[in-house]
Structure formats: C-alpha cells, structure tokens
C-alpha cells in the first residue's frame, strides 16, 4: 500500500525538520514523590545555640499504699533528677542558579520566574534530605573549622530495641546500634517492642509503625491472619490488599510507609515525643550570592537538629527483612 505523495503529507512526515510545532505540554511533572511523614508530623521549635539542649523528666511509679496519718510528720519526699540532653545543629544546603537568558525567554511549565520554581523545588529536596537524615542511624557530632556539625537521628532510641548483633548502649546521641544480617520479620518481636512503647508512652494514641514498602509487605505476610487478608467490596468492585492499621493489644497502631527509611529497619514511634528545632525558627534561609557571568545565584540553607523528648516511648526494630 502506498500513500499519496503530496506537499502537505511530506510536510507532516518531515516533523521537526518541517513546519510542525513540537508538542510540549505546559506542565512539569516531578516524578520523584515528595513525602516526609516523620519530619512533617513532629513538633517544631527554635534552636538558639549550636548545641541545642532540652530537659527530660519522668514520673515515679504509681503506688497502691499511699496512705498517711493525719498530721503525719514523716512525709514522702521523692525527687527525680532531670536529665539534660543536647543535639548539634546540622546545616543542609542547596544552591539555585538561573541565567539571565533563562529568565528572559518563554519556558514551558513555568508561568513565572524560573528562580521561583528552582527555589520551590530545591526547598523540597532539602526537606527530603532532612527526613532521610533524621531517620538514619547517625551519631551527633560537634562542628569545627574542618568538620561539619551533625544532628543525631533517631539513634536516641535505647529502651526498646531489637537487633541481631549489638543493641544501642545509651541514649546520648553518641552511640549507635549495630544491626547484623537481616532476619525474617517476627510478629512476636513486634509485639514485645509495642509492649515497651505502651509502658513508657505518654499518649499511645499518637504511636505509629513507620517502615519502607518492603518492611510493610513483610509485616503483612507475617502478622497472624494477614497473609490471606485480601478483601473485596462487591458494591464498589474494590480489592483491598494493605496494612493500614495494626491492631495491637493496646489499641490500633497506624502503619505509615516512608520512602526515606534506612534499609532493613522498622520504627515504632510516639510522634509526640520528638521535636525538630530550626535555627532562627524557620526551616529555610535564603541568601543572595553575587551574580556571576549573567547568572543569578541563591543559597538555601536549613539549620536543624532533632529533639528526643522521650526515647523510652519509641522502639527500633533493626535487621529485619
């Protein structure tokens, strides 16, 4: 079969070499998902020193024999010592560079200034970096003229942990657990960790299980009754194959998938027991850098550190496949 060799047809076949405009949509799709459930879900505060400090305290155990005589001369005088903790401020940065030519010409998908778009994008990238670092097993480090300061992540967890090698030895921000080879997910281990979190948590209603997609899948396959728990709704035609809530003996625990989790790790987190402190009280600081060769530059910086307000109400399940 042959086609008519006409002028119009030839022009169509020439495509970009002819007079046909390119088909470029006027929307930019960022294919990398932007989700930061940990850093977005915890309290925010202000850091006013490089070594950001806070105090923790605890209630004594409840007593069933608190009974006293009238005008008792021997009085209860139990005093708990407050614990002073601190974490160093870490600086994360990005640089946005836009040439004068880029701002002069019409750009697809950017209705305003290219610099505004770049600042928005790089601000989100910084936020994802903060999320990943906070969830990682990193120890705090003071800054010097040659060494960058670093905030300890959730390595503060000490009271409730499970590894295949060496547990964290203290809740100082300086020590870390040493996970071994990944072992099969165990519901018994998960339940034991939740028991410890419940015992120490001030508000169990704000506890969640945070893990990456692989650990959520492992959890679904290992938890009793979940392996064959695919459900369907005949009215809507929908099929459910997920773990959104784990029903513990103390009540429901929300399961929160997180793309920024470290490998082979699952956390049980009391979200009210963490705080994220920003230098100057805001997350992003921008600074104009001197224009060079007709290019505008802006520096974006995030000065941040993590507060572990009650590590006892959290748990780390490490080395789990």
Secondary structure in CASP SS format (residue, H / E / C, confidence):
PFRMAT SS
TARGET T0000
AUTHOR 0000-0000-0000
METHOD secondary structure of the structure
MODEL  1
X C 1.00
X C 1.00
X C 1.00
X C 1.00
X C 1.00
X C 1.00
X H 1.00
X H 1.00
X H 1.00
X H 1.00
X H 1.00
X H 1.00
X H 1.00
X H 1.00
X H 1.00
X H 1.00
X H 1.00
X C 1.00
X C 1.00
X C 1.00
X C 1.00
X C 1.00
X C 1.00
X C 1.00
X C 1.00
X C 1.00
X C 1.00
X C 1.00
X C 1.00
X C 1.00
X C 1.00
X C 1.00
X C 1.00
X C 1.00
X C 1.00
X C 1.00
X H 1.00
X H 1.00
X H 1.00
X H 1.00
X H 1.00
X C 1.00
X E 1.00
X E 1.00
X E 1.00
X E 1.00
X E 1.00
X C 1.00
X C 1.00
X C 1.00
X E 1.00
X E 1.00
X E 1.00
X E 1.00
X E 1.00
X E 1.00
X C 1.00
X C 1.00
X C 1.00
X C 1.00
X C 1.00
X C 1.00
X C 1.00
X C 1.00
X C 1.00
X C 1.00
X C 1.00
X C 1.00
X C 1.00
X C 1.00
X C 1.00
X C 1.00
X C 1.00
X C 1.00
X C 1.00
X C 1.00
X C 1.00
X C 1.00
X C 1.00
X C 1.00
X C 1.00
X C 1.00
X E 1.00
X E 1.00
X E 1.00
X E 1.00
X E 1.00
X E 1.00
X C 1.00
X E 1.00
X E 1.00
X E 1.00
X E 1.00
X E 1.00
X E 1.00
X E 1.00
X E 1.00
X E 1.00
X E 1.00
X H 1.00
X H 1.00
X H 1.00
X H 1.00
X H 1.00
X C 1.00
X C 1.00
X C 1.00
X C 1.00
X C 1.00
X C 1.00
X C 1.00
X C 1.00
X C 1.00
X H 1.00
X H 1.00
X H 1.00
X H 1.00
X H 1.00
X H 1.00
X H 1.00
X H 1.00
X H 1.00
X H 1.00
X H 1.00
X H 1.00
X H 1.00
X H 1.00
X H 1.00
X H 1.00
X H 1.00
X H 1.00
X H 1.00
X H 1.00
X H 1.00
X H 1.00
X C 1.00
X C 1.00
X C 1.00
X C 1.00
X C 1.00
X E 1.00
X C 1.00
X C 1.00
X C 1.00
X C 1.00
X C 1.00
X C 1.00
X C 1.00
X C 1.00
X E 1.00
X C 1.00
X C 1.00
X C 1.00
X H 1.00
X H 1.00
X H 1.00
X C 1.00
X C 1.00
X C 1.00
X C 1.00
X E 1.00
X E 1.00
X C 1.00
X C 1.00
X C 1.00
X E 1.00
X C 1.00
X C 1.00
X C 1.00
X C 1.00
X C 1.00
X C 1.00
X C 1.00
X C 1.00
X C 1.00
X C 1.00
X C 1.00
X E 1.00
X C 1.00
X C 1.00
X C 1.00
X C 1.00
X E 1.00
X C 1.00
X C 1.00
X C 1.00
X H 1.00
X H 1.00
X H 1.00
X H 1.00
X H 1.00
X H 1.00
X H 1.00
X H 1.00
X H 1.00
X H 1.00
X H 1.00
X H 1.00
X H 1.00
X H 1.00
X C 1.00
X C 1.00
X C 1.00
X H 1.00
X H 1.00
X H 1.00
X E 1.00
X E 1.00
X E 1.00
X E 1.00
X E 1.00
X C 1.00
X H 1.00
X H 1.00
X H 1.00
X H 1.00
X H 1.00
X H 1.00
X H 1.00
X H 1.00
X H 1.00
X H 1.00
X C 1.00
X C 1.00
X C 1.00
X C 1.00
X C 1.00
X C 1.00
X C 1.00
X C 1.00
X E 1.00
X E 1.00
X E 1.00
X C 1.00
X C 1.00
X C 1.00
X C 1.00
X E 1.00
X E 1.00
X E 1.00
X C 1.00
X C 1.00
X C 1.00
X C 1.00
X E 1.00
X E 1.00
X E 1.00
X E 1.00
X C 1.00
X C 1.00
X E 1.00
X E 1.00
X E 1.00
X E 1.00
X E 1.00
X E 1.00
X E 1.00
X C 1.00
X C 1.00
X C 1.00
X C 1.00
X C 1.00
X C 1.00
X C 1.00
X E 1.00
X E 1.00
X E 1.00
X E 1.00
X E 1.00
X E 1.00
X H 1.00
X H 1.00
X H 1.00
X E 1.00
X E 1.00
X E 1.00
X E 1.00
X E 1.00
X E 1.00
X C 1.00
X C 1.00
X C 1.00
X C 1.00
X C 1.00
X E 1.00
X E 1.00
X E 1.00
X E 1.00
X E 1.00
X E 1.00
X E 1.00
X E 1.00
X C 1.00
X C 1.00
X E 1.00
X E 1.00
X E 1.00
X E 1.00
X E 1.00
X E 1.00
X E 1.00
X E 1.00
X E 1.00
X E 1.00
X E 1.00
X E 1.00
X E 1.00
X E 1.00
X C 1.00
X C 1.00
X H 1.00
X H 1.00
X H 1.00
X C 1.00
X E 1.00
X E 1.00
X E 1.00
X E 1.00
X C 1.00
X E 1.00
X C 1.00
END
